[in-house]
Structures are given as C-alpha cells and as structure tokens.
Amino acid sequence: MNIKAIFNVIGVLLVLLSGLLLVPLGLSLYYRTPAMPGYMSGLEAFLITFAISLAAGIALWKLLPSGIEKLRDREGFAIVALSWVAVAVFGAIPFMLTGVCPQFIDAFFESMSGFTTTGASILTDIDTAPKEVLFWRSMTQWIGGMGIIMLSLAIFPVLGIGSFQLFKAEIPGGSTVQRMQPRLAETAKILWKTYLVLTLLEIIFLWFGGVDLFDAVCHTFSTVSTGGLSTHNQSIAYFESVYVESVIILFMFLGGTNFALHYHLVSRNFNTVFSNPEFRAYCFMILVLILFVTWGLMETNTKEDPAEAFRSAAFTVMSINTTTGFGTDDFNEWPDFLRVLMMAIMFVGGCSGSTSGSLKVIRFVILFKVIAREFQKLVHPRAIFHIKVGEKTVDPENLTNVVALTFLFFGLFAMSGILLSFMGVDLTTAFSASVATISNVGPGLGSVGTTGNYADLPVLGKAITIFLMLLGRLEIFGVMLIFLPATWQK
C-alpha cells in the first residue's frame, strides 16, 4: 500500500476544498451575520477553515511524492474512503466555530450528511441558523452529489489524479457505470457540465416561481444532488406551492436518472435512453408506487381529496425513491402499510450513475433475473442460462458483486438497527434510522421522522449513523477494504 501517494491525493482534494470554501466566505462578507455569544461569526469561521484546509492540503500535496501512476485498485479505494472522511472533517469546522453545532460529533454528522447527500440533520431550528452556514450545508450536498474526486478530475486533470480506480470507487453504481469518453477527464467534464446545466435550470425555474434567490440556489443544490437538506424547518412544505413542488419533483426524478442518459438525451440518442432497461424499470416503479400510495391514502381516508392525495403521494414517493428526503407531508402519520412501503423503497434508490443513494434499480433488476434463472434451472437442470440486461450479458463476476453487496447492505442495516436498539433507541427509530442513513435518504420513522432530525440519538448512535452514511455513499466495499489487514500489506 502506497500510503504517501494516498495522502498526496488527499492533499490535492483539501486544496480544492479550500477553493470551494471561498463561496460561503464571500456570502459571509455579504450577510455579515452577528456571531453567537461565545462563538465566531461566519466570516471568521470560514476564513479560519479556508486557511487550515489550504495549509494542510499544500503540505500533503507538496511534501509527499505522488506515485499516482502506479495506483492499484486498493489504493484507489483507500484514497476515496479516507479523502471523504478528511473532507467531511474539514467541512465540519464552520459548524463548530459558529456554534451551529458546538459538539464535534454533531458538526461531523452534519458535514458527513451533506457530503454523502443523506439529508439527515441534528439542527432543531434551521430557520435561525446563519445563512452562510446554511448555504455551506447545501453546497456540501451539491459537491458530494457528483463527487469531490469527480470534480477534481474535471477541473484539475493536470494534477495527475485521473485514475479509473478512483472513478469506480466514488461514482454511485461503481462497476455498472462506464466511461463515456476514452479519457477519464473528458467523462468527468461531461458529467459535471450536465450537472451544472440541471442546477442552473432548476434555479431559474424556482426563482421565476417566486422563491427568493438564496432559497432557490440552496434547494436546487439539495434537489439535483438528491440530498434533501432544506433551509427551513418545514422543508418544502414551507413554500405551500404546487408549482415549487412540481419543479422539485421533476428535478428529483432527473437527479435519480443515470447522468450518462442525460448526455445521450442531449446528443439526441433517444433510442439509447428509452430502451435502457434500468431507466424503464425506474419509471415504471415510480408510476406504480405513486398510484398505489394515492389509492392507499384515499382508501384509508388519510386524504379525502383525490388531488391532494395524488400531490402528497407523488412528492413523497419521488423524494424517498430517489433518496432525496425532502418532505411536504408527514408520512409517519400515514397507515402502517404505507409507512412500511416507504421504508421498503428506501432500499431501492434511483439509477446507477445518478446522484441517488441506496442499492440502485439495476441491482434489483439483476437480482430478480437471478431468482428467475434459479426457477428455470429447477425445470431444466441441464440447460445453461445467461442473465441479460437489455442486449448485454451480465458477467458472472458482476453477478457475484451484486449478490454480495446486497447481502452486506441488508446485514449491516440489521446489525446497526440492533446496536442502536441496545442504546435505548426504540425499535422503529433504530431500524428506520439505520436504513435511512445507509440508503442516504435522511428521514425515517419514529423520532427521525419526516424532518430527518437525529438530534436525540446518543453520541455512539450518531457515530454509527455517520459510518452508515459513508458506507452507503461509497457502496460499502471501498470503505470496508480499509479495515482489512491484507489491504495495507505490501
């Protein structure tokens, strides 16, 4: 394991982070929010964070040799896992210095939730927090949605960290995602350009809909990244607008779609987009779920007006299915079978190569095909059946990866839920918090309900959920590898 090369790349990413910190630093100059008693103002906090991040980044980058040209898979996974932890630690500093999250564990929770686009929070009064801190909170989601390493590949390919191992380890969907261009830096640029276009479009749509520019930008960051952190305690319900909800539904859907398909759509490769089996399954699942939840809300008299039932069902299903986590309605007050359904669809998520969390639709498509093949083998034991997704045959190695990842995902969810319950957390909260964080959704059931507030969890419980957020965002294997002794052996 080339440890020096690992920390060299982490140094590059911290330099990039310091550059990104200039944006909230500029906002703090504009807003000049007074400091809370005993704490720093936003201007002081972001200035200090910028200086620390830049100094640490330059020191690691310049003092340690790169060795990136000899990067192997295990170094790639270690770089991604450790750099995300490092970025989240440095990103937590403004929360602590301003007093928004005085305790490190809370600040780290808030930062990790942002960068992993989970949307969970420990803030109890969001509306009173300094605007520059709320902006940074939203911006962390936007950065994490496409990935800090993907951003570095797009902006700084000359730094020499363009490695496919890093690409595979960070992008949601991992081995199921392919390059769109031979050069990795070009693929990163295409993805980020698409991301930027979606971001600008939603800001314009929300701004024209009467949302002030600050809220429009922050909620756009949270939507296209499928993060879900809001600048208001009531989340999207604050706006009381069908138009705003409709815009956010549209962009949550687009955020949960494979970004390669956006590229093909712009390139007018319509057949590639609409024949994609994962995209078709994604659309079908969302449509069926919205209709079923609408029926369930009306059948149980939870919502008597059909239009209101459809509005609530459409927003909630899209928010949970894409792992965004925005809320307009408290689904904790829905009938039990719908609450269980909301928890179940947290496991699915959107498409591979999207900003969505959880297991992804493509893996469930493959798992159902594996199950169907086993039934076929019982009927025709001597026949050989290949699993195909669209026109492509799935490699046996990828089948093993999908089955193993699914097993690990459910196993870690169950184990974490049990650990949280040992700490005195009620079962509903414990298991829903577990699935909501490892799926990068945010809100769950019980005390971590629709607003996704985790303030009441014990310190060790917060540490577990922080770890689950990282596991979910980097799809488990890359994080677990750093705990294996064999990974660090020469």
C-alpha positions as CSV (number, residue, x, y, z in Angstrom):
1,M,0.0,0.0,0.0
2,N,1.5,3.3,-1.1
3,I,0.5,5.4,1.9
4,K,2.4,8.5,0.7
5,A,0.5,8.5,-2.6
6,I,-2.8,8.2,-0.7
7,F,-2.2,11.3,1.4
8,N,-0.7,13.2,-1.5
9,V,-4.1,12.9,-3.3
10,I,-5.9,13.8,-0.1
11,G,-3.8,17.0,0.0
12,V,-4.9,17.9,-3.5
13,L,-8.5,17.4,-2.6
14,L,-8.1,19.6,0.5
15,V,-6.7,22.4,-1.7
16,L,-9.8,22.0,-3.9
17,L,-12.0,22.1,-0.8
18,S,-10.3,25.4,0.3
19,G,-11.2,26.9,-3.0
20,L,-14.8,25.9,-2.6
21,L,-14.9,27.5,0.8
22,L,-14.4,30.9,-0.8
23,V,-18.0,30.8,-1.9
24,P,-19.6,30.8,1.6
25,L,-16.7,33.1,2.7
26,G,-17.9,35.6,0.2
27,L,-21.5,35.2,1.4
28,S,-20.4,35.8,5.0
29,L,-18.9,39.1,3.8
30,Y,-22.3,40.0,2.2
31,Y,-24.6,39.0,5.1
32,R,-22.3,40.0,8.0
33,T,-24.3,37.8,10.4
34,P,-23.5,38.7,14.0
35,A,-21.7,36.0,16.0
36,M,-23.5,33.9,18.6
37,P,-22.3,34.6,22.1
38,G,-19.0,32.7,22.8
39,Y,-18.6,31.8,19.1
40,M,-17.2,33.2,15.9
41,S,-19.0,35.0,13.1
42,G,-19.4,33.2,9.8
43,L,-16.7,35.4,8.3
44,E,-14.2,34.4,10.9
45,A,-15.2,30.7,10.8
46,F,-14.9,30.3,7.1
47,L,-11.7,32.3,6.9
48,I,-10.1,30.0,9.5
49,T,-11.4,26.9,7.8
50,F,-10.1,28.1,4.5
51,A,-6.6,28.7,5.9
52,I,-6.4,25.4,7.7
53,S,-7.7,23.4,4.7
54,L,-5.3,25.2,2.3
55,A,-2.3,24.8,4.6
56,A,-2.9,21.1,5.3
57,G,-3.6,20.5,1.6
58,I,-0.5,22.1,0.3
59,A,1.7,20.4,2.9
60,L,0.4,16.9,2.0
61,W,0.5,17.6,-1.8
62,K,3.9,19.2,-2.0
63,L,5.8,17.2,0.7
64,L,4.7,13.7,-0.2
65,P,5.5,12.0,-3.5
66,S,2.6,11.3,-5.8
67,G,3.2,7.8,-7.2
68,I,-0.3,8.1,-8.7
69,E,0.9,6.4,-12.0
70,K,1.3,3.1,-10.0
71,L,-2.1,3.3,-8.4
72,R,-3.8,0.0,-7.8
73,D,-7.4,-0.8,-7.0
74,R,-6.8,-1.0,-3.3
75,E,-5.0,2.4,-3.2
76,G,-7.9,3.8,-5.2
77,F,-10.5,2.6,-2.7
78,A,-8.4,3.8,0.2
79,I,-7.9,7.2,-1.3
80,V,-11.7,7.6,-1.9
81,A,-12.7,6.4,1.6
82,L,-10.1,8.4,3.5
83,S,-10.5,11.6,1.4
84,W,-14.2,11.6,2.0
85,V,-13.6,11.4,5.8
86,A,-11.0,14.1,5.6
87,V,-13.2,16.4,3.6
88,A,-16.1,15.8,6.0
89,V,-13.9,16.6,9.0
90,F,-12.6,19.9,7.5
91,G,-16.2,20.7,6.3
92,A,-17.4,20.3,9.9
93,I,-15.2,23.2,11.2
94,P,-17.5,26.1,10.2
95,F,-20.4,24.3,12.0
96,M,-18.4,24.1,15.2
97,L,-16.8,27.6,15.1
98,T,-20.1,29.4,14.5
99,G,-21.8,27.5,17.3
100,V,-24.4,26.0,15.0
101,C,-23.1,22.6,16.1
102,P,-20.9,23.2,19.1
103,Q,-20.0,19.5,19.6
104,F,-17.6,17.9,17.1
105,I,-19.8,14.7,16.7
106,D,-22.8,16.9,15.7
107,A,-20.7,19.1,13.4
108,F,-19.2,15.9,11.8
109,F,-22.7,14.4,11.5
110,E,-24.0,17.5,9.7
111,S,-21.0,17.7,7.4
112,M,-21.0,13.9,6.5
113,S,-24.7,14.1,5.9
114,G,-24.2,16.9,3.5
115,F,-21.3,15.4,1.5
116,T,-22.9,12.0,1.3
117,T,-26.2,13.6,0.3
118,T,-28.0,11.8,3.1
119,G,-30.1,14.8,4.3
120,A,-30.2,13.8,7.9
121,S,-29.7,16.6,10.4
122,I,-29.2,17.3,14.1
123,L,-30.3,21.0,13.8
124,T,-33.5,21.7,15.7
125,D,-34.1,25.3,14.5
126,I,-32.8,25.6,10.9
127,D,-34.6,28.9,10.2
128,T,-32.4,30.8,12.7
129,A,-29.1,29.5,11.6
130,P,-26.7,31.9,9.8
131,K,-27.4,32.0,6.0
132,E,-23.8,31.4,5.1
133,V,-23.7,28.2,7.2
134,L,-27.0,27.0,5.6
135,F,-25.5,27.8,2.2
136,W,-22.4,25.7,3.0
137,R,-24.6,22.9,4.3
138,S,-26.5,22.9,1.0
139,M,-23.3,23.3,-1.0
140,T,-21.7,20.2,0.6
141,Q,-24.6,18.1,-0.9
142,W,-24.1,19.6,-4.3
143,I,-20.3,18.8,-4.2
144,G,-21.0,15.3,-2.8
145,G,-23.7,14.5,-5.3
146,M,-21.3,14.1,-8.2
147,G,-18.3,13.6,-6.0
148,I,-15.3,15.6,-4.8
149,I,-12.9,13.4,-6.8
150,M,-15.0,13.7,-10.0
151,L,-14.8,17.5,-9.6
152,S,-11.1,17.3,-9.2
153,L,-10.8,15.2,-12.4
154,A,-12.9,17.7,-14.3
155,I,-11.1,20.9,-13.0
156,F,-7.6,19.7,-12.3
157,P,-6.6,16.8,-14.7
158,V,-3.2,18.4,-14.8
159,L,-2.6,17.4,-11.2
160,G,-2.3,13.8,-12.3
161,I,-5.1,12.2,-10.2
162,G,-7.1,10.9,-13.2
163,S,-7.4,7.3,-12.3
164,F,-10.1,4.9,-13.3
165,Q,-9.7,3.2,-9.8
166,L,-10.8,6.5,-8.2
167,F,-13.7,6.8,-10.7
168,K,-15.0,3.3,-9.9
169,A,-14.7,3.7,-6.2
170,E,-16.5,7.0,-6.0
171,I,-19.3,7.2,-8.6
172,P,-22.6,5.7,-7.5
173,G,-23.2,2.4,-9.3
174,G,-19.4,1.6,-9.4
175,S,-18.8,-1.3,-11.8
176,T,-22.1,-0.8,-13.6
177,V,-21.1,2.7,-14.8
178,Q,-18.9,3.0,-17.9
179,R,-16.8,5.9,-19.3
180,M,-18.5,8.0,-22.0
181,Q,-15.2,9.1,-23.4
182,P,-11.8,7.3,-23.7
183,R,-10.2,9.9,-21.5
184,L,-11.5,9.9,-17.9
185,A,-11.1,13.7,-17.5
186,E,-13.4,14.1,-20.5
187,T,-16.0,11.8,-18.9
188,A,-15.8,13.9,-15.7
189,K,-16.3,17.1,-17.6
190,I,-19.4,15.8,-19.4
191,L,-20.9,14.6,-16.1
192,W,-20.2,17.9,-14.4
193,K,-21.4,20.0,-17.3
194,T,-24.7,18.1,-17.3
195,Y,-24.9,18.6,-13.5
196,L,-24.3,22.3,-13.9
197,V,-27.0,22.7,-16.6
198,L,-29.6,20.9,-14.4
199,T,-28.5,23.1,-11.5
200,L,-28.9,26.4,-13.5
201,L,-32.3,25.3,-14.9
202,E,-33.8,24.5,-11.5
203,I,-32.5,27.7,-10.0
204,I,-34.2,29.7,-12.8
205,F,-37.5,27.7,-12.5
206,L,-37.7,28.2,-8.8
207,W,-36.7,31.8,-8.9
208,F,-39.4,32.5,-11.5
209,G,-41.9,30.7,-9.3
210,G,-41.4,33.3,-6.5
211,V,-38.7,31.6,-4.5
212,D,-36.1,34.1,-3.4
213,L,-32.6,33.5,-4.9
214,F,-31.0,32.2,-1.7
215,D,-33.6,29.6,-1.2
216,A,-33.7,28.8,-4.9
217,V,-30.0,28.1,-5.0
218,C,-29.9,26.1,-1.7
219,H,-32.9,23.9,-2.6
220,T,-31.5,23.4,-6.1
221,F,-28.3,22.1,-4.6
222,S,-30.3,19.8,-2.4
223,T,-32.5,18.6,-5.3
224,V,-30.1,17.8,-8.1
225,S,-27.8,16.1,-5.6
226,T,-30.8,14.2,-4.2
227,G,-29.6,15.4,-0.8
228,G,-32.7,16.8,0.8
229,L,-31.4,19.3,3.3
230,S,-33.6,22.4,3.4
231,T,-33.1,25.9,4.7
232,H,-36.4,25.7,6.6
233,N,-37.8,23.6,9.4
234,Q,-40.8,22.7,7.4
235,S,-38.7,21.6,4.4
236,I,-40.6,22.1,1.1
237,A,-44.0,22.4,2.9
238,Y,-42.7,25.9,3.9
239,F,-43.4,27.2,0.3
240,E,-47.1,25.9,0.2
241,S,-46.8,25.9,-3.6
242,V,-47.9,23.2,-6.1
243,Y,-45.6,24.9,-8.7
244,V,-42.5,24.6,-6.4
245,E,-43.3,21.0,-5.5
246,S,-43.8,20.1,-9.2
247,V,-40.4,21.7,-10.2
248,I,-38.7,19.8,-7.4
249,I,-40.4,16.5,-8.3
250,L,-39.1,16.9,-11.9
251,F,-35.5,17.6,-10.8
252,M,-35.5,14.9,-8.2
253,F,-36.5,12.5,-11.0
254,L,-33.7,13.8,-13.2
255,G,-31.2,13.6,-10.3
256,G,-32.2,10.0,-9.8
257,T,-31.6,9.2,-13.5
258,N,-28.2,8.0,-14.8
259,F,-26.3,11.1,-15.9
260,A,-25.0,9.2,-19.0
261,L,-28.6,9.1,-20.2
262,H,-28.8,12.9,-19.9
263,Y,-25.8,13.1,-22.1
264,H,-27.4,10.7,-24.6
265,L,-30.7,12.7,-24.5
266,V,-28.9,15.9,-25.3
267,S,-27.0,14.1,-28.1
268,R,-30.4,13.0,-29.5
269,N,-29.7,9.3,-28.9
270,F,-33.3,8.8,-27.9
271,N,-33.4,5.1,-28.6
272,T,-30.5,4.6,-26.1
273,V,-32.4,6.5,-23.4
274,F,-35.8,5.0,-23.8
275,S,-34.6,1.4,-24.4
276,N,-32.4,1.4,-21.3
277,P,-33.8,-1.4,-19.1
278,E,-32.9,0.3,-15.8
279,F,-34.5,3.6,-16.8
280,R,-37.7,1.9,-17.9
281,A,-37.8,-0.1,-14.6
282,Y,-37.2,3.2,-12.7
283,C,-40.0,5.0,-14.4
284,F,-42.4,2.0,-14.1
285,M,-41.7,1.6,-10.4
286,I,-42.3,5.3,-9.6
287,L,-45.5,5.4,-11.6
288,V,-46.9,2.2,-9.9
289,L,-45.9,3.4,-6.4
290,I,-47.5,6.9,-6.8
291,L,-50.8,5.3,-8.0
292,F,-50.7,2.7,-5.2
293,V,-49.9,5.3,-2.4
294,T,-52.6,7.6,-3.8
295,W,-55.1,4.8,-3.6
296,G,-53.9,3.9,-0.1
297,L,-54.3,7.5,1.2
298,M,-57.8,7.7,-0.2
299,E,-58.9,4.2,0.8
300,T,-57.9,4.9,4.5
301,N,-59.4,8.4,4.4
302,T,-56.0,9.8,5.2
303,K,-56.5,12.2,2.3
304,E,-60.1,12.7,1.2
305,D,-59.4,14.9,-1.8
306,P,-58.0,12.8,-4.7
307,A,-55.9,15.8,-6.0
308,E,-54.4,16.3,-2.5
309,A,-53.8,12.5,-2.2
310,F,-52.0,12.4,-5.6
311,R,-50.0,15.5,-4.7
312,S,-48.8,14.1,-1.4
313,A,-48.1,10.6,-2.9
314,A,-46.2,12.0,-5.9
315,F,-43.9,14.2,-3.9
316,T,-43.2,11.7,-1.1
317,V,-42.7,8.7,-3.4
318,M,-40.3,10.6,-5.6
319,S,-38.4,12.0,-2.6
320,I,-38.0,8.6,-0.9
321,N,-37.4,6.6,-4.1
322,T,-34.6,9.0,-5.3
323,T,-33.3,9.1,-1.7
324,T,-33.6,12.9,-1.7
325,G,-35.6,13.1,1.6
326,F,-37.5,16.3,1.1
327,G,-40.9,16.5,2.9
328,T,-44.2,18.1,2.3
329,D,-46.3,15.6,4.3
330,D,-45.5,13.6,7.5
331,F,-45.7,10.0,6.3
332,N,-45.3,9.0,9.9
333,E,-49.0,9.7,10.2
334,W,-49.9,7.5,7.2
335,P,-51.4,4.0,7.7
336,D,-48.9,1.3,8.7
337,F,-48.8,-0.5,5.4
338,L,-47.8,2.8,3.6
339,R,-45.2,3.5,6.3
340,V,-43.6,0.1,5.7
341,L,-43.8,0.7,2.0
342,M,-41.9,3.9,2.4
343,M,-39.2,2.1,4.4
344,A,-39.0,-0.7,1.8
345,I,-38.5,1.6,-1.2
346,M,-35.6,3.3,0.7
347,F,-33.6,0.1,-0.2
348,V,-34.0,0.6,-3.9
349,G,-32.9,4.2,-4.8
350,G,-32.6,5.6,-8.3
351,C,-30.4,4.6,-11.3
352,S,-26.7,3.7,-11.2
353,G,-24.6,6.7,-12.3
354,S,-27.1,9.1,-10.7
355,T,-26.7,11.2,-7.5
356,S,-29.2,8.8,-5.8
357,G,-28.2,6.6,-2.9
358,S,-29.1,3.0,-1.9
359,L,-28.7,-0.1,-3.9
360,K,-29.9,1.2,-7.3
361,V,-32.6,-0.1,-9.6
362,I,-30.2,-2.0,-11.8
363,R,-29.1,-4.3,-9.0
364,F,-32.7,-5.2,-8.2
365,V,-33.3,-5.9,-11.9
366,I,-30.3,-8.3,-11.9
367,L,-31.4,-9.9,-8.6
368,F,-34.9,-10.6,-10.0
369,K,-33.3,-12.2,-13.1
370,V,-31.0,-14.3,-10.9
371,I,-34.1,-15.6,-9.0
372,A,-35.9,-16.3,-12.3
373,R,-32.9,-18.2,-13.5
374,E,-32.9,-20.4,-10.5
375,F,-36.5,-21.4,-11.1
376,Q,-35.6,-22.1,-14.8
377,K,-32.8,-24.4,-13.6
378,L,-35.3,-26.4,-11.5
379,V,-37.3,-27.0,-14.6
380,H,-34.4,-27.5,-16.9
381,P,-31.5,-28.7,-14.7
382,R,-29.1,-29.3,-17.6
383,A,-29.7,-26.1,-19.5
384,I,-27.3,-23.1,-19.4
385,F,-29.0,-19.8,-18.8
386,H,-27.3,-16.4,-19.2
387,I,-28.6,-13.3,-17.5
388,K,-29.1,-10.4,-19.8
389,V,-29.9,-6.8,-19.1
390,G,-31.1,-5.3,-22.4
391,E,-28.8,-6.8,-25.1
392,K,-25.8,-7.3,-22.8
393,T,-25.0,-10.5,-20.9
394,V,-24.1,-9.8,-17.3
395,D,-20.6,-11.0,-16.4
396,P,-20.7,-13.7,-13.6
397,E,-18.2,-11.6,-11.6
398,N,-20.7,-8.7,-11.6
399,L,-23.5,-11.1,-10.6
400,T,-21.4,-12.1,-7.6
401,N,-20.7,-8.5,-6.8
402,V,-24.4,-7.6,-6.8
403,V,-25.4,-10.6,-4.6
404,A,-22.5,-9.9,-2.1
405,L,-23.2,-6.2,-2.0
406,T,-27.0,-6.8,-1.4
407,F,-26.2,-9.3,1.4
408,L,-23.8,-6.8,3.0
409,F,-26.2,-4.0,2.7
410,F,-29.0,-5.8,4.5
411,G,-26.7,-7.3,7.0
412,L,-25.2,-4.0,8.0
413,F,-28.7,-2.5,8.2
414,A,-29.9,-5.2,10.5
415,M,-26.8,-5.1,12.7
416,S,-26.8,-1.4,13.0
417,G,-30.5,-1.4,13.9
418,I,-29.8,-3.9,16.7
419,L,-26.9,-1.8,18.0
420,L,-29.0,1.3,18.1
421,S,-31.7,-0.5,20.0
422,F,-29.1,-1.7,22.6
423,M,-28.5,2.0,23.3
424,G,-32.1,2.6,24.3
425,V,-33.4,3.8,20.9
426,D,-36.9,2.4,20.2
427,L,-37.1,-0.3,17.5
428,T,-39.0,1.8,15.0
429,T,-36.5,4.6,15.2
430,A,-33.5,2.3,15.4
431,F,-34.2,0.3,12.2
432,S,-35.6,3.2,10.2
433,A,-32.6,5.4,11.2
434,S,-30.3,2.5,10.1
435,V,-31.9,2.1,6.6
436,A,-32.4,5.9,6.1
437,T,-28.6,6.6,6.7
438,I,-27.1,3.6,4.8
439,S,-29.5,4.4,1.9
440,N,-28.6,8.1,2.1
441,V,-32.3,9.0,2.4
442,G,-32.3,11.0,5.7
443,P,-35.9,11.0,7.1
444,G,-37.2,7.7,8.6
445,L,-39.9,6.6,11.0
446,G,-40.3,7.3,14.7
447,S,-38.2,10.1,16.2
448,V,-36.2,10.5,13.0
449,G,-39.4,11.1,11.0
450,T,-40.2,13.3,8.0
451,T,-37.8,16.1,9.0
452,G,-34.9,13.6,9.4
453,N,-33.8,15.0,12.7
454,Y,-31.3,12.8,14.6
455,A,-30.5,15.2,17.5
456,D,-31.9,12.8,20.1
457,L,-29.7,9.9,19.2
458,P,-26.9,9.1,21.7
459,V,-23.3,10.0,20.8
460,L,-22.4,6.5,19.8
461,G,-25.6,6.2,17.8
462,K,-24.6,9.3,15.9
463,A,-21.2,7.8,15.2
464,I,-22.8,4.6,13.9
465,T,-25.1,6.6,11.6
466,I,-22.2,8.7,10.3
467,F,-20.4,5.5,9.4
468,L,-23.5,4.2,7.7
469,M,-23.8,7.4,5.6
470,L,-20.2,6.9,4.3
471,L,-20.8,3.2,3.7
472,G,-23.9,3.9,1.7
473,R,-22.4,6.7,-0.4
474,L,-19.3,4.7,-1.3
475,E,-21.2,1.4,-1.6
476,I,-19.7,-0.5,1.3
477,F,-16.8,-2.4,-0.3
478,G,-14.5,0.6,-0.7
479,V,-14.9,1.6,2.9
480,M,-14.7,-2.0,4.4
481,L,-11.5,-2.6,2.5
482,I,-9.5,-0.2,4.6
483,F,-10.3,-2.3,7.7
484,L,-8.7,-5.4,6.2
485,P,-5.1,-6.0,7.2
486,A,-4.4,-7.5,3.8
487,T,-5.2,-4.2,2.2
488,W,-2.2,-2.5,3.9
489,Q,0.3,-5.2,3.2
490,K,2.9,-4.8,0.5
